[in-house]
């Protein structure tokens, strides 16, 4: 392949190995990755490694962690043809979504992967996930361009656009789903790329990273029996600039006057409210039912078919880049990195 890949181990199950003496799981030395996974030698590409020290449990992921990954990729961008990020599965969709916005004019693959079982265990899914991720990160088309120059998640024979994913299953090897967007590649005996779906960075503008993120965002999930006191208390939290409203079905919520008035009051105070469905598949359509129409009338913005992970990190990104709330609202309705489908 004659490609060079930087393998970034941040933490997670994939990097664990069982101590033969104690049986305890502990991170192994990724500088010895070719000894652990000798199949990688058959690729003929250069593989360098970088390990976070100490490794980060994905439940402890913070904005600073995303910034560190972005800076690491930026510092090494000209040295490598692609990047593979090993990451715990619990927050992988958040991290992949965040990096999709933070990496601008990307023309090289950044493939997140991990595993449900440690790489040192007999039945591990980690080896196949790692091997295929590296092969995809190294792949080029007939023009010598990266085959998939996006931030992706590879897991269990499927390559997904990262900001379209959510962790769906805590026990099966197929841990992730992309309910509203097709896979970018199916991996079987052959790798079948869906080239027409791949987004390519704007040529000539140059790769750059955006590390200004504003986390002044909260998530309000609607549920039957939600009380007025709870909603008013939630909407009065200090220093919140935006709220993701997780609604029913195609964007529906209670129509009680107190509920609508509470949301309207928050919007009038300058808080952005973004409507995202609780459903795993489908999209928000605030013109389908009377309940959605009322939300639209008071100024709530449609999240279309966005995942909560993509909606949250998109708001972090836009609030960090823009001080004008009206500009943020306008850009929320734009498809920035393939994260939403606008019909």
C-alpha positions in Angstrom: 0.0 0.0 0.0 3.0 2.3 0.6 0.9 4.4 3.0 1.7 5.6 6.5 -0.8 5.4 9.4 -0.7 6.9 12.8 -2.4 4.7 15.3 -3.6 6.6 18.3 -4.6 4.7 21.4 -6.7 6.8 23.8 -8.0 4.0 26.0 -10.8 1.5 25.9 -11.3 -2.2 25.9 -9.5 -2.8 22.7 -6.1 -1.9 24.3 -6.4 -4.3 27.2 -4.6 -7.5 27.7 -5.0 -10.2 30.3 -2.0 -10.6 32.7 -1.2 -14.4 32.5 -0.2 -14.4 36.1 -3.1 -12.5 37.7 -5.8 -12.7 35.1 -6.3 -8.9 35.5 -6.8 -6.7 32.4 -4.2 -4.0 31.8 -3.2 -1.8 28.8 -0.5 -3.4 26.6 2.4 -1.5 25.0 1.2 -0.2 21.6 4.8 0.2 20.5 4.7 -3.6 20.2 1.5 -3.7 18.1 3.0 -5.7 15.3 3.9 -8.4 17.8 0.3 -8.4 19.2 -1.3 -8.3 15.8 1.3 -9.8 13.3 -1.3 -9.7 10.5 -0.6 -6.0 10.2 2.9 -6.8 8.7 1.1 -8.0 5.6 -0.1 -4.6 4.7 3.3 -3.3 3.8 2.4 0.2 5.2 4.2 2.1 7.9 2.3 2.1 11.2 3.4 4.4 14.0 1.8 4.6 17.4 0.9 7.2 20.0 -0.6 6.2 23.3 -2.3 8.5 25.8 -0.7 8.2 29.2 -2.6 7.4 31.2 -5.3 5.9 29.0 -8.7 7.6 29.2 -11.8 5.7 30.1 -14.4 6.8 27.6 -16.8 7.6 30.4 -14.4 10.4 31.4 -14.2 12.0 28.0 -14.2 15.8 28.1 -13.8 18.6 25.6 -10.1 18.8 26.4 -9.7 15.2 25.3 -11.2 16.1 21.8 -8.9 19.1 21.6 -5.9 16.9 22.4 -6.8 14.4 19.6 -7.4 17.3 17.1 -4.0 18.9 17.9 -2.3 15.5 17.6 -3.7 15.0 14.2 -2.9 18.6 13.2 0.8 18.2 14.4 1.1 15.0 12.3 -1.1 15.7 9.4 1.6 16.1 6.8 3.5 13.0 8.0 0.7 10.4 7.6 -1.8 9.3 5.0 -4.5 8.4 7.6 -5.2 8.1 11.3 -6.8 5.3 13.4 -8.1 6.3 16.8 -8.7 3.5 19.3 -11.4 4.6 21.7 -13.8 3.2 24.3 -17.2 2.5 22.8 -19.4 4.3 25.3 -18.7 7.8 24.1 -17.2 7.0 20.7 -20.1 8.5 18.8 -19.7 11.8 20.7 -16.0 11.9 20.0 -16.3 11.1 16.3 -19.1 13.7 15.9 -17.1 16.3 17.7 -14.0 15.7 15.6 -16.0 15.8 12.4 -16.8 19.4 13.1 -13.4 20.3 14.6 -11.4 19.0 11.6 -12.0 21.4 8.7 -11.2 20.6 5.0 -10.2 17.1 5.9 -8.7 15.1 3.1 -7.4 12.1 5.0 -9.3 9.4 6.9 -9.7 9.6 10.6 -11.2 6.2 11.6 -12.4 5.6 15.2 -12.7 2.0 16.3 -12.6 -0.2 19.4 -13.9 -3.5 20.6 -16.4 -5.2 22.9 -13.7 -7.7 24.1 -10.0 -7.0 24.9 -7.6 -7.6 22.0 -5.8 -10.2 24.0 -8.8 -12.4 24.5 -9.4 -15.5 22.3 -12.8 -14.3 20.9 -12.0 -10.7 20.6 -13.6 -8.5 17.9 -10.7 -6.1 18.4 -8.2 -7.6 15.9 -10.6 -7.5 13.0 -11.8 -4.0 13.8 -8.2 -2.8 14.1 -7.0 -4.6 10.9 -9.9 -3.3 8.8 -9.7 0.2 10.2 -6.0 0.4 9.2 -6.7 -1.0 5.7 -9.5 1.6 5.2 -7.3 4.4 6.5 -4.6 3.4 4.1 -6.8 2.9 1.0 -6.5 5.3 -1.9 -8.4 5.6 -5.2 -7.0 5.5 -8.7 -6.1 9.2 -8.4 -4.0 8.5 -5.3 -6.5 10.2 -3.1 -7.8 8.9 0.3 -10.7 6.6 -0.4 -12.7 7.9 2.6 -11.4 11.3 3.8 -13.9 11.6 6.6 -14.2 11.1 10.4 -15.7 7.6 10.6 -16.4 4.8 12.9 -15.5 1.3 11.9 -17.1 -1.6 13.8 -18.1 -5.1 13.0 -17.8 -5.1 9.2 -19.4 -1.6 8.8 -17.9 1.8 8.1 -20.1 4.6 9.3 -20.0 8.3 9.0 -19.0 9.2 12.6 -21.6 11.9 13.2 -24.4 9.7 12.1 -23.8 7.0 14.7 -25.1 6.1 18.1 -24.1 3.2 20.4 -27.0 0.8 20.1 -26.0 -2.3 21.9 -23.8 -2.9 25.0 -23.4 -6.6 24.5 -23.3 -7.5 20.8 -20.3 -7.1 18.7 -22.3 -4.8 16.4 -22.4 -2.1 18.9 -23.2 0.9 16.6 -26.0 1.9 14.3 -26.4 4.6 11.7 -30.2 4.5 11.3 -30.6 7.6 9.1 -27.7 7.3 6.7 -26.2 4.4 4.7 -22.8 2.9 5.6 -19.8 4.3 3.8 -18.5 0.8 3.2 -19.5 -2.8 3.8 -16.6 -5.1 4.7 -16.9 -8.8 3.8 -14.6 -10.8 1.5 -14.1 -7.5 -0.3 -14.4 -4.0 0.9 -17.3 -2.4 -1.0 -17.1 1.4 -0.7 -20.1 3.6 -1.3 -18.0 6.3 -3.0 -21.0 8.5 -4.0 -21.8 9.1 -0.3 -18.2 10.1 0.7 -17.6 13.8 1.5 -14.4 15.3 0.3 -12.8 18.5 1.8 -12.8 21.6 -0.3 -9.6 21.5 -2.4 -7.1 24.3 -2.0 -8.5 25.7 1.2 -6.2 23.7 3.4 -6.7 21.5 6.5 -7.2 23.3 9.8 -8.5 22.5 13.2 -11.1 24.4 15.2 -10.7 24.0 18.9 -13.0 26.7 20.3 -15.9 24.8 21.9 -18.6 26.1 24.2 -20.3 23.5 26.3 -23.1 25.8 27.6 -25.7 23.3 26.3 -28.2 21.0 28.1 -30.5 18.3 27.1 -34.2 18.1 28.0 -35.9 14.8 27.3 -39.6 14.9 27.2 -41.5 12.2 29.0 -45.2 11.6 29.9 -46.0 13.3 33.2 -43.2 15.9 33.0 -44.1 18.6 35.5 -44.3 22.3 35.2 -41.9 22.8 38.1 -39.3 20.5 36.6 -39.4 22.3 33.2 -39.3 25.8 34.7 -36.4 24.7 37.0 -34.5 23.2 34.0 -35.0 26.2 31.8 -33.7 28.5 34.6 -30.3 26.8 34.8 -27.6 29.5 34.8 -25.3 30.1 31.8 -27.1 27.8 29.4 -27.0 29.1 25.8 -28.8 26.3 24.1 -31.0 23.3 24.9 -31.6 20.1 22.9 -35.2 19.2 23.2 -35.6 15.4 22.8 -39.2 15.1 21.6 -41.5 12.2 20.6 -41.8 10.8 17.1 -41.4 13.4 14.4 -40.8 16.2 16.8 -43.9 16.3 19.0 -44.2 17.5 22.6 -46.9 18.4 25.1 -49.2 21.3 24.0 -50.1 22.5 27.4 -50.0 26.3 27.6 -47.6 26.3 30.5 -45.2 24.1 28.6 -45.3 26.2 25.4 -45.1 29.5 27.4 -42.0 28.2 29.3 -40.2 27.3 26.1 -41.2 30.6 24.5 -39.9 32.5 27.5 -36.6 30.7 27.2 -36.3 31.6 23.5 -37.1 35.2 24.3 -34.3 35.3 26.8 -31.9 34.3 24.0 -31.7 30.5 24.5 -31.5 28.4 21.4 -33.8 25.3 21.5 -33.0 22.5 19.0 -35.6 19.8 18.4 -34.3 16.3 18.0 -36.4 13.1 18.0 -36.0 10.4 20.7 -36.5 7.8 18.0 -33.5 5.8 16.8 -34.6 6.4 13.2 -36.5 9.0 11.4 -36.5 12.8 11.5 -38.1 15.9 13.0 -40.9 17.3 10.9 -42.5 20.2 12.7 -45.1 20.7 10.0 -46.6 17.2 10.3 -48.7 17.6 13.4 -50.3 20.4 15.4 -47.9 19.9 18.3 -44.8 20.3 16.1 -46.3 23.4 14.4 -46.7 25.1 17.8 -43.1 24.5 18.6 -42.0 25.9 15.2 -44.2 29.0 15.7 -42.4 29.9 18.9 -39.0 29.7 17.3 -37.8 26.2 18.0 -35.3 24.9 15.4 -35.6 21.6 13.7 -32.7 19.1 14.2 -33.9 17.2 11.1 -32.5 13.6 11.4 -29.6 14.4 13.6 -28.5 12.1 16.4 -28.3 13.6 19.9 -24.5 13.1 19.8 -24.2 15.1 16.6 -26.6 17.8 17.8 -24.8 18.3 21.0 -21.3 18.5 19.5 -22.5 20.7 16.6 -23.9 23.2 19.2 -20.6 23.0 21.2 -18.8 23.8 17.9 -21.0 26.6 16.6 -21.3 28.3 20.0 -17.5 28.2 20.2 -17.1 29.8 16.7 -19.9 32.3 16.7 -21.0 34.9 19.2 -24.1 36.0 17.2 -27.0 33.8 18.3 -28.8 34.4 15.0 -25.8 33.1 13.0 -25.7 30.0 15.2 -29.4 29.4 14.5 -28.9 29.8 10.8 -25.9 27.4 10.7 -27.8 24.8 12.8 -30.1 24.4 9.9 -27.2 23.8 7.5 -25.6 20.5 6.7 -22.0 21.2 7.8 -20.3 17.8 7.8 -23.0 15.4 6.5 -24.6 15.2 9.9 -28.2 15.9 8.7 -30.3 15.3 5.7 -32.1 18.4 4.4 -34.9 17.6 1.9 
